[in-house]
Amino acid sequence: MHIRQTLKRSEYTNIVNRISVRYQLRPMTKEQTRQYIDYQVAHHGGDPKIFDESVKDHIHEFTGGNPRGINNAAIACLLYATSKRSLRIDEAAFRQASAELHWN
């Protein structure tokens, strides 16, 4: 059930009355996903080249361009790379990170 449908139910009236801002992010395109990952990594002091371009594409495909999903997938890849002391996130790292989180 979609959250909008759920919130229409009468038992959620109090919650709905407390929500002051409603906004739904649209999925990003593949190019926007690449740029978003690069921006976030650079903004936090990293080198965007840590992610192979193919991995950014896999992240986009896996998440459907959903920003929260992109964040979660990228973080999982970064955590996996950190645990392996790797300076690159390649397709193998992406597969391993997704397997560990039961995404595949």
C-alpha positions in Angstrom: 0.0 0.0 0.0 1.3 3.4 -0.9 1.9 5.8 2.0 -0.5 8.4 0.6 -3.3 5.8 0.7 -2.4 4.7 4.1 -2.4 8.3 5.5 -5.9 8.8 4.1 -7.2 6.3 6.7 -9.0 7.9 9.6 -6.8 6.5 12.3 -3.9 8.5 10.8 -5.7 11.9 11.0 -3.5 13.1 13.9 -0.3 12.3 12.0 -1.5 13.9 8.8 -2.4 17.1 10.7 1.3 17.3 12.0 2.8 17.0 8.5 3.6 20.6 7.4 5.5 19.9 4.2 4.8 17.2 1.6 7.1 16.6 -1.2 7.7 13.6 -3.4 11.1 13.4 -5.1 11.0 12.1 -8.6 13.5 9.4 -9.7 16.8 10.7 -11.1 18.0 9.9 -14.6 21.1 7.8 -15.0 23.2 10.9 -15.7 21.7 12.7 -12.6 22.5 9.6 -10.5 26.2 9.7 -11.7 26.4 13.5 -10.9 24.7 13.1 -7.6 27.1 10.3 -6.4 30.1 12.4 -7.6 28.8 15.5 -5.9 28.1 13.7 -2.6 31.5 12.0 -2.5 33.4 15.2 -3.4 31.3 17.3 -1.0 32.3 15.0 1.9 36.0 15.1 1.0 36.4 12.1 -1.1 37.5 11.4 -4.7 34.5 10.7 -6.9 36.8 8.4 -9.0 36.5 5.9 -6.2 33.3 4.7 -8.0 33.7 3.0 -11.4 31.3 4.6 -13.9 29.7 1.1 -14.4 28.9 0.9 -10.6 27.1 4.3 -10.7 25.0 2.8 -13.6 24.3 -0.4 -11.5 23.3 1.8 -8.6 20.9 3.7 -10.8 19.4 0.5 -12.2 19.2 -1.1 -8.8 17.5 1.8 -7.2 15.4 3.1 -10.1 17.0 6.5 -9.5 15.3 6.9 -6.1 17.5 9.3 -4.1 17.2 7.5 -0.8 18.0 4.2 -2.5 21.0 5.8 -4.2 22.3 7.0 -0.9 21.9 3.6 0.8 23.5 1.7 -2.1 26.5 4.1 -2.3 27.0 4.0 1.4 26.9 0.2 1.4 29.5 0.2 -1.3 31.7 2.6 0.6 31.4 0.6 3.8 32.3 -2.6 1.9 35.3 -0.9 0.3 36.4 0.5 3.6 36.2 -3.0 5.2 38.5 -4.3 2.4 40.8 -1.3 2.6 40.0 -0.7 -1.1 40.5 2.6 -2.9 38.1 1.5 -5.8 34.5 0.5 -5.9 34.2 -1.8 -8.9 31.5 -4.1 -10.1 32.8 -6.9 -7.9 32.6 -4.6 -4.8 29.1 -3.6 -5.8 27.9 -7.2 -6.2 29.4 -8.1 -2.8 27.9 -5.1 -1.0 24.5 -5.8 -2.5 24.8 -9.5 -1.6 25.6 -8.7 2.0 22.5 -6.5 2.2 20.4 -9.1 0.5 19.6 -6.8 -2.5 20.1 -9.4 -5.2 
